[in-house]
Amino acid sequence: MIVVGFIATAEGRAALEAAVEEAGRRSDSVTVLVHGPRGAEQEDVDTAAAEARQLLSGRDISSDVQTVPLGGDVAEALMEAAESLDAALIVIGLRRRSPLGKLILGSNAQRILLDAPCPVLAVKPELN
């Protein structure tokens, strides 16, 4: 099982694509946890979940799409899902940062990288 965090951004799409590729290599399944950015409405999360389902459609892997409740702790939700599903891998997307921004890592990413119960793959979207 591969658990991936998804948000409807380039970073989220890169994470989902990496999870699908890894699942194909491992003959494994993917569970997608969809969340919204701060201040998101439930409609935004539902739209993102629909996008994730569309991106997964036609793929030759078993998948499940779930949503993280609004205001929920995304890092905790990903780690709990990974533990309860006995995940082999967590995949997250990272934003590209300025030189100063590189000194710090997003708090969710940092928590997941440090505290996850399994290996973590962190990906960035391709530069355009």
N, C-alpha and C positions, 0 to 999 in steps of 0.2 A: 504494500500500500504506500502510495506517495500522497502527502498532504501538501496542498498549495494554497497560499493566500492570494486572493484576487480582488483587485479594485479596477474600475474601468479607466485605466490609464495605460500609457506605453509600458510602464514598469510592470503593471499587473498582467498585461498581455504577454510580455517577455517571460514572466514567471510561469504562466500557464503553458506557453509553448515549450519551455524547458521541461516542465513536469510531464507533458505528453511525450516528448522525445525520450525522456528517461524511462517512462513507463513502457514505451515500446521496446527499448533496449532490454529491460528487465522482465518483460512479459508480466507487467504488474498493472494495478488499477490506480485511479486517481480520485481523491476526494478534494473538491474545491470548496474553500471557505471564502465566501464573498462578504466584503465589508465596504462601508462607505467612508468617505473622508469626513473629517470633523464638520459638523453642521449639516450633514447629509439628511435628507428626508427618506422615509421608507420607500417612496417611489424610486429614488435614485438607486437604492440597494436592489430593489426588484428589477430595475432596468439592467443593472450590472450582472445580476444572476442570469437574466435572459441572454445577455451577451456571452457570458461564460458557456451557457448551454449551447448556443449557436457555434461558438468556437470549437466545442467538443463534438458537435454532430458530424457524423460521417467518419469519425476517427475509429480506428480498430482497437479501442481499449474500453474497458469497463470504467465508468465514471459516475460520480455522484456530486451534485451541487447543493451546498447548504449555505445559509446566511448567518452571519454573526449579528446578534441583536444590536440595534442602534445604541450607541453609547457603551457597548460592550468592550472588554479588554481584548483587542485583536491578538496580541502576543500570547496571552493566556489561552485564548480559544484555540489557536493553532497548536500550542504545546499540549493542551488537554486532548485535542483530537488525535494528535500524533501518538500520544501515550495510549489512549483508549483503543485506537485502531491498530496498535502495534506497528506503526509506520516505519518503513525502512529509510525514509527521507522526507524532509520538509523543504519546499522550494518557496523562496520569497524574492520579490523584486526590489531593487535598490535604485534610488534616484542618482543621477549624475550630480555632483556637487562642485562648487567653486573651490579653489585652493584652500581658502579659509574653512569652508564647510567640510572639507575632508578631514579636518581635525576631530570632528564629531560624527558619529553615526546616529541615524535616527533611533529613538529610544526603543521602538518596537523591534527593529532589526537587531539592535544590540542585545536586548533581552533574549530574543530567539536564538541568536548565535551563541550566547553564553550559557543558556539554561535548557536548551532543547534536549529531549530524551533520545534523539537520534541525530545522524548527520544532517547538515543544512547546506543547501545549494542556494547561493545568493547570486542573482543575475541582474544585469543592466540591459535596458533596451539598446538596440543598435543605434549608432549615430546616423542621422540623415544628412 
